[in-house]
Structure formats: C-alpha cells, structure tokens
Amino acid sequence: MIEIYKDIIGYEGIYQVSNLGNVKSYKNNKERQLKLSKNSDGYSVVGLRTDNVAKTKKVHQLVAEMFLNHKVCRLELVINHIDFNKTNNNVNNLEIVTVRQNTNRKHIKSSSIHTGVSWDKSRNKWVSHIYLNGKLKHIGRFENELDASKAYQLELSKI
C-alpha cells in the first residue's frame, strides 16, 4: 500500500497524518516523523501544538477524519479497530460503526456465539450483560448459554 499524507484539520501546513497511521511535523520548514505513544486505554496518541496550545490526539481518530470522512461526535458513530489492535491505525483496519455495533459482542472475540453472553469461569455460569447509555448493565447468570442469550434479547427489546 502506498503511504499518503494529508494535512490534519486545524493544523494545516504544520502536521500531517498518513493512511498507515503515521504523523509528520513540518515545523520550521523541517519534516519530522513524530513518535507515537500509548494512552491509558492503549490507543496510539500524538501531541500536536499550535499557538502555544498543546493537545493530545488519538491517531485512529485523525486517520478516520482524514481518510474516512469521519466527524468525531462520540454519540452515534465511533471508530472500530477491525483486528482488535488499538495501535494498528492503518485506514484498512478502521471502520465507522454505531455505538450499539461497537458494544455488540459479535465483533469481539468472545466465549459465546451469542451477543451479550460470556462464560464466567470462576462461577461456572453463563453471564448476560448489555451496554445502556454507556454503562454496563448486568442481566444475570445462567446455567446454559441459550437462556443467557434469551435474557439479553428480552432486555434489548425493552430499549
């Protein structure tokens, strides 16, 4: 894949991000590859500065804004790393999904084939839970996977 750089909105002529997830600085007429670091959630971040104001930006958000025309809103649409690797910010590894899709366990490696269901090894039970308004709601523990899934579906139908 050919690496393509685009100016970061609000930092035109100063910083660019690539479709592969790299960030460059063009300060003082010098091109410099910036070092990425990880935030406490494990996402790649980079520090950008303009007008003596420093901001830390998530690299996957910069890539999605510039190459997927994503507008960061944090309400309806979010960015998902397809391979579950929070530091793989290649545009081909990013997708724009709804918050519901992002919290839907089908796209996450899980112990169950059912959405909202996982195995609690410490209690030898199936657990059902759902995200509502950004909070995890525990539905219950069940002897079998299908009952846990039915409880999840019932809770989902109430939304």
Backbone torsions as a table, in degrees:
resi	resn	phi	psi	omega
1	MET	NA	134.5	178.4
2	ILE	-78.8	133.8	179.7
3	GLU	-81.9	127.1	-179.5
4	ILE	-120.9	131.4	178.9
5	TYR	-107.1	143.3	174.9
6	LYS	-133.8	147.8	176.2
7	ASP	-61.5	138.7	176.3
8	ILE	-80.4	130.8	-179.3
9	ILE	-58.0	128.9	-178.0
10	GLY	91.0	-10.5	-179.5
11	TYR	-132.2	29.5	-176.6
12	GLU	-56.8	134.5	179.6
13	GLY	78.9	-7.1	-178.8
14	ILE	-111.8	-45.6	-178.0
15	TYR	-133.1	145.5	174.7
16	GLN	-133.4	150.1	175.8
17	VAL	-120.0	148.1	-179.3
18	SER	-106.9	164.5	177.1
19	ASN	-67.1	-12.0	177.3
20	LEU	-96.9	-2.0	177.1
21	GLY	91.9	19.5	176.1
22	ASN	-98.2	152.9	-179.5
23	VAL	-127.1	135.0	178.9
24	LYS	-120.0	150.4	174.2
25	SER	-110.9	145.3	177.3
26	TYR	-124.4	34.5	-179.4
27	LYS	-72.9	145.6	177.5
28	ASN	53.5	35.5	179.1
29	ASN	59.6	24.2	177.3
30	LYS	-120.0	129.4	176.8
31	GLU	-86.2	130.2	-179.0
32	ARG	-144.0	129.6	174.9
33	GLN	-72.7	128.4	-178.9
34	LEU	-87.4	145.8	177.5
35	LYS	-82.9	130.7	178.3
36	LEU	-92.0	150.0	174.3
37	SER	-128.7	176.2	179.2
38	LYS	-109.2	141.1	173.8
39	ASN	-87.6	-178.1	-175.6
40	SER	-65.6	-18.2	177.9
41	ASP	-92.1	-1.6	177.5
42	GLY	91.4	4.9	178.9
43	TYR	-85.8	146.9	174.4
44	SER	-70.6	132.7	178.6
45	VAL	-131.8	161.5	178.7
46	VAL	-142.4	144.9	177.8
47	GLY	-92.1	127.1	177.9
48	LEU	-119.7	143.6	-177.4
49	ARG	-134.3	133.9	172.9
50	THR	-150.4	143.1	-178.6
51	ASP	50.3	40.9	179.9
52	ASN	59.9	22.2	175.8
53	VAL	-115.9	120.2	179.7
54	ALA	-98.3	137.4	176.8
55	LYS	-134.9	142.6	174.5
56	THR	-97.5	128.6	-177.7
57	LYS	-121.7	141.4	174.1
58	LYS	-76.9	130.0	-174.8
59	VAL	-65.5	-39.4	-179.2
60	HIS	-63.8	-30.9	176.9
61	GLN	-70.0	-40.1	177.7
62	LEU	-62.0	-44.7	179.6
63	VAL	-62.7	-45.3	-178.8
64	ALA	-65.2	-38.0	178.4
65	GLU	-64.4	-44.3	-173.0
66	MET	-82.5	-32.5	-173.2
67	PHE	-113.0	-15.5	178.8
68	LEU	-117.9	6.6	-178.7
69	ASN	54.2	35.2	179.5
70	HIS	-81.7	136.9	174.3
71	LYS	-107.9	116.6	-178.2
72	VAL	-64.1	119.8	-179.3
73	CYS	-130.1	-22.5	178.7
74	ARG	60.8	7.5	-178.2
75	LEU	-111.1	-54.0	-174.6
76	GLU	-105.0	-49.3	-175.4
77	LEU	-115.9	138.6	179.7
78	VAL	-134.0	171.6	-178.3
79	ILE	-102.3	131.1	178.4
80	ASN	-114.1	136.4	171.9
81	HIS	-85.9	113.9	-174.1
82	ILE	-59.5	-39.7	-177.4
83	ASP	-91.4	10.0	178.4
84	PHE	68.7	4.3	-179.8
85	ASN	-95.1	108.7	-175.3
86	LYS	-67.5	-10.9	179.2
87	THR	-104.5	-2.1	176.8
88	ASN	-90.8	93.4	-174.0
89	ASN	-101.2	22.8	173.5
90	ASN	-62.8	135.1	-177.3
91	VAL	-55.9	-30.1	178.9
92	ASN	-72.7	-12.1	178.9
93	ASN	-100.2	0.3	-177.3
94	LEU	-111.6	143.5	174.9
95	GLU	-141.5	149.0	177.2
96	ILE	-93.8	123.6	-178.3
97	VAL	-133.2	165.8	174.9
98	THR	-76.1	161.6	177.2
99	VAL	-58.8	-41.0	179.2
100	ARG	-61.2	-44.6	178.5
101	GLN	-63.7	-37.2	-178.1
102	ASN	-70.0	-30.4	178.5
103	THR	-92.3	-6.2	178.0
104	ASN	-72.2	120.5	-173.5
105	ARG	-69.0	-5.3	179.4
106	LYS	-64.2	-31.1	-177.7
107	HIS	-90.2	1.2	180.0
108	ILE	-111.9	142.3	176.5
109	LYS	-60.9	125.4	-173.5
110	SER	-139.8	162.0	177.5
111	SER	-80.2	-9.2	-178.3
112	SER	-121.9	152.3	174.0
113	ILE	-83.9	-8.4	-176.7
114	HIS	-98.3	143.0	177.3
115	THR	-64.9	135.5	175.0
116	GLY	77.0	11.6	-176.2
117	VAL	-125.2	136.7	175.4
118	SER	-147.1	164.5	-178.2
119	TRP	-93.8	127.5	175.4
120	ASP	-97.4	98.4	-175.0
121	LYS	-62.7	-36.0	-177.0
122	SER	-67.7	-26.2	-178.5
123	ARG	-113.7	-1.0	-178.6
124	ASN	52.1	47.9	179.5
125	LYS	-140.3	157.9	171.4
126	TRP	-85.9	137.3	-178.4
127	VAL	-114.8	138.4	176.5
128	SER	-118.6	134.3	179.1
129	HIS	-151.0	160.1	-178.0
130	ILE	-144.8	147.2	174.8
131	TYR	-92.1	125.0	175.9
132	LEU	-129.4	125.0	-180.0
133	ASN	52.0	39.9	176.8
134	GLY	78.8	4.7	-179.4
135	LYS	-119.0	142.7	179.1
136	LEU	-81.2	123.5	178.4
137	LYS	-109.2	122.8	177.2
138	HIS	-78.4	126.3	-179.9
139	ILE	-94.4	-42.9	178.5
140	GLY	162.0	176.2	176.5
141	ARG	-113.5	143.9	-171.8
142	PHE	-138.5	153.0	179.2
143	GLU	-71.2	-33.0	-179.7
144	ASN	-130.9	157.2	-174.5
145	GLU	-63.9	-39.2	-177.9
146	LEU	-65.2	-40.8	177.4
147	ASP	-63.4	-39.0	177.6
148	ALA	-63.6	-39.9	179.1
149	SER	-67.1	-41.0	178.4
150	LYS	-62.1	-39.6	178.5
151	ALA	-64.6	-40.4	177.0
152	TYR	-62.3	-47.7	-178.7
153	GLN	-61.8	-37.9	177.8
154	LEU	-64.0	-44.5	178.6
155	GLU	-63.5	-40.3	179.5
156	LEU	-64.0	-36.5	-179.5
157	SER	-68.0	-18.3	179.6
158	LYS	-80.1	-13.8	-176.7
159	ILE	-74.6	NA	NA
